[in-house]
């Protein structure tokens, strides 16, 4: 399992769209498996579950993203899983880490382009 969390500033919907489009276009086998979006008193929460095939691990890995926004204050949490074929412990997490690295690139690009906001 690999995990990435960060606080940032910017437009919730723009970041969510960037993440969705970037993950799907970043891999031929990537898919959005399910999603949930909730808003209450101006606070937004989006959960997205992506999956893709990992050539390195020879299996599928998942990327679960939770994005919370209150005005332009954002918090993103991402956790990967499924990157090993071992029965009792993880031997190969390269597929998970690679999937997470794609998300980190998207978020860093968002931070760099939103710095003027």
C-alpha positions in Angstrom: 0.0 0.0 0.0 1.2 3.5 -0.8 -0.3 6.7 0.5 -0.1 10.4 -0.4 -1.9 13.3 1.4 -1.6 17.0 0.9 -3.3 20.3 1.7 -3.6 22.9 -1.1 -5.5 25.9 -2.4 -7.5 26.1 -5.5 -10.8 25.3 -7.2 -12.3 22.0 -6.0 -14.0 21.2 -9.3 -11.0 22.1 -11.4 -8.7 19.8 -9.3 -11.2 16.9 -9.4 -11.5 17.2 -13.1 -7.7 17.4 -13.5 -7.3 14.2 -11.4 -10.0 12.3 -13.2 -8.8 13.2 -16.7 -5.1 12.8 -15.8 -5.5 9.3 -14.3 -7.7 8.0 -17.1 -5.5 9.4 -19.9 -2.4 8.4 -18.1 -2.8 4.7 -18.7 -4.5 2.6 -21.5 -5.9 0.3 -18.9 -7.0 2.9 -16.3 -10.7 3.1 -15.5 -12.9 4.9 -13.0 -14.6 2.1 -11.1 -16.9 4.0 -8.9 -17.5 7.5 -7.5 -19.3 9.4 -4.8 -19.8 13.2 -4.4 -21.4 15.0 -1.5 -21.9 18.6 -0.6 -23.1 20.1 2.7 -23.1 23.7 3.7 -20.5 24.5 1.1 -18.1 21.7 2.1 -17.6 19.3 -0.8 -16.3 15.7 -0.6 -15.5 13.5 -3.6 -14.4 9.9 -3.5 -13.1 8.2 -6.6 -11.8 4.7 -7.1 -9.6 4.0 -10.1 -8.1 0.7 -11.3 -5.4 -0.1 -13.8 -3.4 -3.1 -14.9 0.2 -3.1 -13.7 2.6 -4.7 -16.1 5.3 -4.7 -13.4 3.2 -6.7 -11.0 1.1 -8.7 -13.5 -2.1 -7.7 -11.7 -4.6 -4.9 -11.2 -4.0 -2.1 -8.7 -6.5 0.4 -7.3 -6.1 4.1 -6.5 -8.7 5.5 -4.0 -8.9 9.3 -3.9 -10.8 11.4 -1.4 -10.9 15.2 -2.0 -12.4 17.6 0.5 -13.0 21.3 -0.2 -14.1 24.2 1.8 -14.0 27.3 -0.4 -10.5 27.3 -1.9 -9.0 25.2 1.0 -8.5 21.6 -0.2 -7.4 18.3 1.3 -6.5 15.3 -0.8 -5.9 11.8 0.4 -4.9 9.0 -2.0 -4.3 5.3 -1.1 -3.3 2.5 -3.5 -3.7 -1.2 -3.0 -3.5 -4.5 -4.9 0.1 -4.4 -6.1 1.2 -7.9 -5.0 0.5 -11.5 -5.8 2.0 -12.9 -2.6 -0.3 -14.7 -0.2 0.8 -13.4 3.2 2.8 -10.2 2.6 3.6 -7.8 -0.2 6.6 -8.5 -2.4 6.1 -6.0 -5.2 4.5 -2.6 -4.7 6.0 -1.0 -7.8 2.7 -0.9 -9.6 1.0 0.9 -6.7 3.9 3.4 -6.4 3.8 4.1 -10.1 0.0 4.7 -10.0 0.4 7.1 -7.1 3.3 8.9 -8.8 1.0 9.7 -11.7 -1.5 11.3 -9.3 1.3 13.3 -7.5 2.4 14.7 -10.9 -1.2 15.8 -11.6 -1.4 17.5 -8.1 2.0 19.2 -8.4 1.0 20.5 -11.8 -2.3 21.8 -10.3 -0.3 23.5 -7.5 2.0 25.2 -10.0 -0.8 26.5 -12.2 -3.0 27.6 -9.3 -0.2 29.5 -7.4 -1.5 32.8 -8.7 -5.0 32.2 -7.2 
